[in-house]
Amino acid sequence: MASVTFPFVSESNGLYSAPPRSILVMRMGCWKWFNSVLEEAGVEVTDENREEVDEIIHEYIGEKSRYGQCSADWREARTQIKADKEMRNELVERLRPLA
């Protein structure tokens, strides 16, 4: 997890760093839309494997969308993967090691 400080505009010199404020940067749990794929892979999402599950699904959708085989939009990607048996099987195989 990363913390980030954001610059703010100052009347005197343009920009300055704000007093240290941190925000928590989290990846969205969009993988929840893939529950049936996770079940098929035998993966139960826990606090310990949540980031790995997220990373595998993000990488898979990113890879497929770069080659025009899948939408980068998670809602559309879920529908496409659900309809395409080959894509579904590929994703299941990538997730199985986490089972």
MDTraj code that builds the backbone (N, CA, C; nanometers):
import mdtraj as md
import numpy as np

residues = "MET ALA SER VAL THR PHE PRO PHE VAL SER GLU SER ASN GLY LEU TYR SER ALA PRO PRO ARG SER ILE LEU VAL MET ARG MET GLY CYS TRP LYS TRP PHE ASN SER VAL LEU GLU GLU ALA GLY VAL GLU VAL THR ASP GLU ASN ARG GLU GLU VAL ASP GLU ILE ILE HIS GLU TYR ILE GLY GLU LYS SER ARG TYR GLY GLN CYS SER ALA ASP TRP ARG GLU ALA ARG THR GLN ILE LYS ALA ASP LYS GLU MET ARG ASN GLU LEU VAL GLU ARG LEU ARG PRO LEU ALA".split()
xyz = np.array([
    [0.0834, -0.1158, 0.0000],
    [0.0000, 0.0000, 0.0000],
    [0.0888, 0.1233, 0.0000],
    [0.0434, 0.2241, -0.0678],
    [0.1241, 0.3442, -0.0823],
    [0.0518, 0.4640, -0.0242],
    [0.1292, 0.5573, 0.0271],
    [0.0686, 0.6838, 0.0675],
    [0.1197, 0.7908, -0.0269],
    [0.0344, 0.8869, -0.0544],
    [0.0641, 0.9892, -0.1532],
    [0.0286, 1.1243, -0.0947],
    [0.1134, 1.2249, -0.1162],
    [0.0756, 1.3614, -0.0803],
    [0.0524, 1.4359, -0.2101],
    [-0.0434, 1.5237, -0.2097],
    [-0.0783, 1.5983, -0.3292],
    [-0.0349, 1.7435, -0.3156],
    [0.0181, 1.8029, -0.4222],
    [0.0544, 1.9444, -0.4164],
    [-0.0706, 2.0320, -0.4254],
    [-0.0616, 2.1508, -0.3664],
    [-0.1704, 2.2462, -0.3731],
    [-0.1171, 2.3796, -0.4236],
    [-0.2038, 2.4571, -0.4822],
    [-0.1644, 2.5865, -0.5380],
    [-0.1390, 2.6851, -0.4252],
    [-0.0306, 2.7603, -0.4391],
    [0.0036, 2.8656, -0.3443],
    [-0.0008, 2.9977, -0.4193],
    [-0.0528, 3.1018, -0.3579],
    [-0.0591, 3.2319, -0.4240],
    [0.0797, 3.2883, -0.4494],
    [0.1761, 3.2568, -0.3663],
    [0.3083, 3.3176, -0.3788],
    [0.3950, 3.2537, -0.4877],
    [0.4000, 3.1236, -0.4960],
    [0.4935, 3.0633, -0.5906],
    [0.4337, 2.9559, -0.6805],
    [0.3076, 2.9395, -0.6847],
    [0.2482, 2.8417, -0.7753],
    [0.2083, 2.7130, -0.7050],
    [0.3051, 2.6311, -0.6683],
    [0.2733, 2.5030, -0.6059],
    [0.3554, 2.4821, -0.4803],
    [0.2980, 2.4146, -0.3862],
    [0.3728, 2.3701, -0.2692],
    [0.3119, 2.2397, -0.2222],
    [0.3832, 2.1713, -0.1420],
    [0.3342, 2.0443, -0.0915],
    [0.2454, 2.0704, 0.0289],
    [0.1343, 2.0044, 0.0310],
    [0.0403, 2.0198, 0.1418],
    [0.0988, 1.9578, 0.2677],
    [0.0448, 1.9944, 0.3814],
    [0.0883, 1.9255, 0.5032],
    [0.0716, 1.7755, 0.4819],
    [0.1602, 1.6971, 0.5383],
    [0.1541, 1.5530, 0.5106],
    [0.0151, 1.4957, 0.5352],
    [-0.0453, 1.4534, 0.4293],
    [-0.1730, 1.3831, 0.4344],
    [-0.1540, 1.2572, 0.3539],
    [-0.1993, 1.1520, 0.4045],
    [-0.1830, 1.0251, 0.3346],
    [-0.3188, 0.9742, 0.2914],
    [-0.3188, 0.9086, 0.1785],
    [-0.4384, 0.8392, 0.1351],
    [-0.3996, 0.6949, 0.1106],
    [-0.4908, 0.6089, 0.1294],
    [-0.4676, 0.4681, 0.1069],
    [-0.5034, 0.4370, -0.0368],
    [-0.4083, 0.3807, -0.1106],
    [-0.4326, 0.3443, -0.2496],
    [-0.4654, 0.1963, -0.2525],
    [-0.5847, 0.1659, -0.2993],
    [-0.6272, 0.0260, -0.3040],
    [-0.6729, -0.0090, -0.4438],
    [-0.6481, -0.1308, -0.4832],
    [-0.7016, -0.1791, -0.6098],
    [-0.8463, -0.2188, -0.5849],
    [-0.9280, -0.1926, -0.6821],
    [-1.0690, -0.2259, -0.6666],
    [-1.0878, -0.3762, -0.6719],
    [-1.1785, -0.4246, -0.5950],
    [-1.2075, -0.5675, -0.5935],
    [-1.3037, -0.6060, -0.7035],
    [-1.2725, -0.5653, -0.8265],
    [-1.3614, -0.5956, -0.9386],
    [-1.3685, -0.7452, -0.9657],
    [-1.2715, -0.8194, -0.9143],
    [-1.2703, -0.9632, -0.9338],
    [-1.3922, -1.0284, -0.8723],
    [-1.4630, -0.9590, -0.7837],
    [-1.5821, -1.0169, -0.7229],
    [-1.6847, -1.0549, -0.8306],
    [-1.6751, -0.9880, -0.9447],
    [-1.7644, -1.0213, -1.0552],
    [-1.7302, -1.1572, -1.1144],
    [-1.6174, -1.2130, -1.0763],
    [-1.5689, -1.3384, -1.1323],
    [-1.5854, -1.4543, -1.0344],
    [-1.6835, -1.4474, -0.9462],
    [-1.7026, -1.5510, -0.8448],
    [-1.7136, -1.6905, -0.9041],
    [-1.7857, -1.7070, -1.0138],
    [-1.8017, -1.8412, -1.0711],
    [-1.6682, -1.8944, -1.1240],
    [-1.5835, -1.8067, -1.1780],
    [-1.4514, -1.8483, -1.2255],
    [-1.3650, -1.8876, -1.1058],
    [-1.3715, -1.8093, -0.9989],
    [-1.2958, -1.8406, -0.8779],
    [-1.3401, -1.9744, -0.8194],
    [-1.4695, -1.9985, -0.8171],
    [-1.5219, -2.1257, -0.7668],
    [-1.4720, -2.2411, -0.8527],
    [-1.4761, -2.2251, -0.9841],
    [-1.4300, -2.3300, -1.0746],
    [-1.2811, -2.3592, -1.0542],
    [-1.2037, -2.2560, -1.0229],
    [-1.0600, -2.2734, -0.9994],
    [-1.0323, -2.3283, -0.8600],
    [-1.1359, -2.3327, -0.7753],
    [-1.1194, -2.3815, -0.6393],
    [-1.0547, -2.2795, -0.5470],
    [-1.0668, -2.1516, -0.5825],
    [-1.0027, -2.0445, -0.5053],
    [-1.1023, -1.9807, -0.4112],
    [-1.0669, -1.9791, -0.2838],
    [-1.1436, -1.9050, -0.1853],
    [-1.0629, -1.7795, -0.1544],
    [-1.1213, -1.6644, -0.1756],
    [-1.0497, -1.5388, -0.1543],
    [-1.0408, -1.5118, -0.0044],
    [-0.9169, -1.4894, 0.0397],
    [-0.8898, -1.4592, 0.1802],
    [-0.8088, -1.3299, 0.1865],
    [-0.7878, -1.2800, 0.3062],
    [-0.7035, -1.1613, 0.3221],
    [-0.5621, -1.1885, 0.2720],
    [-0.5167, -1.3126, 0.2860],
    [-0.3806, -1.3484, 0.2469],
    [-0.3617, -1.3553, 0.0948],
    [-0.4647, -1.3959, 0.0197],
    [-0.4464, -1.4119, -0.1256],
    [-0.5213, -1.3085, -0.2090],
    [-0.5914, -1.2179, -0.1440],
    [-0.6740, -1.1189, -0.2139],
    [-0.5944, -1.0396, -0.3184],
    [-0.4746, -0.9922, -0.2812],
    [-0.3936, -0.9132, -0.3751],
    [-0.3475, -0.9971, -0.4932],
    [-0.3120, -1.1243, -0.4687],
    [-0.2689, -1.2119, -0.5782],
    [-0.3837, -1.2399, -0.6750],
    [-0.5030, -1.2641, -0.6206],
    [-0.6209, -1.2867, -0.7051],
    [-0.6450, -1.1640, -0.7912],
    [-0.6423, -1.0484, -0.7284],
    [-0.6646, -0.9222, -0.7973],
    [-0.5614, -0.9033, -0.9091],
    [-0.4359, -0.9304, -0.8776],
    [-0.3284, -0.9127, -0.9751],
    [-0.3439, -1.0069, -1.0945],
    [-0.3764, -1.1327, -1.0702],
    [-0.3925, -1.2291, -1.1790],
    [-0.5053, -1.1863, -1.2722],
    [-0.6186, -1.1474, -1.2161],
    [-0.7323, -1.1077, -1.3001],
    [-0.7013, -0.9786, -1.3745],
    [-0.6400, -0.8803, -1.3071],
    [-0.6015, -0.7559, -1.3747],
    [-0.5056, -0.7842, -1.4899],
    [-0.4049, -0.8657, -1.4659],
    [-0.3077, -0.8980, -1.5705],
    [-0.3739, -0.9690, -1.6877],
    [-0.4622, -1.0642, -1.6572],
    [-0.5282, -1.1400, -1.7635],
    [-0.6140, -1.0480, -1.8505],
    [-0.6968, -0.9658, -1.7883],
    [-0.7832, -0.8758, -1.8647],
    [-0.6990, -0.7724, -1.9397],
    [-0.5941, -0.7218, -1.8766],
    [-0.5052, -0.6272, -1.9438],
    [-0.4406, -0.6877, -2.0669],
    [-0.3921, -0.8103, -2.0524],
    [-0.3283, -0.8806, -2.1645],
    [-0.4276, -0.9018, -2.2783],
    [-0.5447, -0.9517, -2.2460],
    [-0.6454, -0.9800, -2.3493],
    [-0.6954, -0.8511, -2.4154],
    [-0.7098, -0.7437, -2.3373],
    [-0.7600, -0.6194, -2.3955],
    [-0.6551, -0.5546, -2.4860],
    [-0.5259, -0.5694, -2.4529],
    [-0.4199, -0.5152, -2.5389],
    [-0.4219, -0.5783, -2.6769],
    [-0.4604, -0.7047, -2.6824],
    [-0.4638, -0.7749, -2.8112],
    [-0.6019, -0.7709, -2.8755],
    [-0.6927, -0.6921, -2.8173],
    [-0.8253, -0.6763, -2.8748],
    [-0.9139, -0.7981, -2.8581],
    [-0.8780, -0.8875, -2.7672],
    [-0.9558, -1.0098, -2.7462],
    [-1.0582, -0.9954, -2.6352],
    [-1.0505, -0.8838, -2.5635],
    [-1.1367, -0.8651, -2.4479],
    [-1.1453, -0.7151, -2.4209],
    [-1.2559, -0.6734, -2.3657],
    [-1.2729, -0.5332, -2.3304],
    [-1.1935, -0.5005, -2.2044],
    [-1.1436, -0.3789, -2.1949],
    [-1.0765, -0.3334, -2.0731],
    [-1.1792, -0.2964, -1.9659],
    [-1.3044, -0.2796, -2.0044],
    [-1.4126, -0.2511, -1.9107],
    [-1.4477, -0.3812, -1.8386],
    [-1.4366, -0.3818, -1.7065],
    [-1.4556, -0.5038, -1.6280],
    [-1.5931, -0.5660, -1.6479],
    [-1.6954, -0.4840, -1.6589],
    [-1.8303, -0.5394, -1.6770],
    [-1.8416, -0.6139, -1.8091],
    [-1.7856, -0.5546, -1.9138],
    [-1.7885, -0.6203, -2.0445],
    [-1.6959, -0.7410, -2.0464],
    [-1.5789, -0.7279, -1.9848],
    [-1.4827, -0.8384, -1.9817],
    [-1.5431, -0.9604, -1.9133],
    [-1.6127, -0.9367, -1.8037],
    [-1.6756, -1.0485, -1.7318],
    [-1.7716, -1.1238, -1.8224],
    [-1.8535, -1.0494, -1.8967],
    [-1.9502, -1.1106, -1.9874],
    [-1.8793, -1.1866, -2.0991],
    [-1.7730, -1.1271, -2.1537],
    [-1.6988, -1.1919, -2.2618],
    [-1.6309, -1.3194, -2.2137],
    [-1.5698, -1.3147, -2.0971],
    [-1.5006, -1.4323, -2.0441],
    [-1.6014, -1.5417, -2.0096],
    [-1.7144, -1.5022, -1.9584],
    [-1.8192, -1.5995, -1.9258],
    [-1.8695, -1.6705, -2.0520],
    [-1.8770, -1.5971, -2.1634],
    [-1.9286, -1.6531, -2.2887],
    [-1.8239, -1.7315, -2.3678],
    [-1.6968, -1.7035, -2.3466],
    [-1.5898, -1.7673, -2.4230],
    [-1.5234, -1.8746, -2.3379],
    [-1.5528, -1.9986, -2.3686],
    [-1.5046, -2.1118, -2.2884],
    [-1.3510, -2.1162, -2.2819],
    [-1.2846, -2.0849, -2.3919],
    [-1.1382, -2.0869, -2.3945],
    [-1.0798, -1.9813, -2.2992],
    [-1.1345, -1.8603, -2.3049],
    [-1.0865, -1.7543, -2.2161],
    [-1.1135, -1.7902, -2.0701],
    [-1.2306, -1.8425, -2.0444],
    [-1.2661, -1.8825, -1.9079],
    [-1.1678, -1.9878, -1.8559],
    [-1.1388, -2.0886, -1.9389],
    [-1.0464, -2.1941, -1.8984],
    [-0.9057, -2.1400, -1.8741],
    [-0.8615, -2.0452, -1.9574],
    [-0.7295, -1.9848, -1.9385],
    [-0.7219, -1.9139, -1.8031],
    [-0.8242, -1.8372, -1.7703],
    [-0.8255, -1.7640, -1.6445],
    [-0.8331, -1.8599, -1.5256],
    [-0.9129, -1.9641, -1.5376],
    [-0.9224, -2.0652, -1.4315],
    [-0.7856, -2.1274, -1.4063],
    [-0.7134, -2.1607, -1.5131],
    [-0.5808, -2.2213, -1.4987],
    [-0.4819, -2.1261, -1.4313],
    [-0.4921, -1.9989, -1.4593],
    [-0.4023, -1.9010, -1.3954],
    [-0.4334, -1.8838, -1.2468],
    [-0.5595, -1.9043, -1.2110],
    [-0.6002, -1.8874, -1.0723],
    [-0.5796, -2.0127, -0.9878],
    [-0.5772, -2.1296, -1.0499],
    [-0.5687, -2.2559, -0.9756],
    [-0.4539, -2.2656, -0.8767],
    [-0.3361, -2.2146, -0.9096],
    [-0.2264, -2.2243, -0.8106],
    [-0.2576, -2.1576, -0.6769],
    [-0.3578, -2.0697, -0.6727],
    [-0.3940, -2.0038, -0.5476],
    [-0.4912, -2.0856, -0.4636],
    [-0.5391, -2.1958, -0.5200],
    [-0.6378, -2.2802, -0.4493],
    [-0.5728, -2.3555, -0.3346],
])
top = md.Topology()
chain = top.add_chain()
for i, resn in enumerate(residues, 1):
    res = top.add_residue(resn, chain, resSeq=i)
    for name in ("N", "CA", "C"):
        top.add_atom(name, md.element.get_by_symbol(name[0]), res)
traj = md.Trajectory(xyz[None], top)
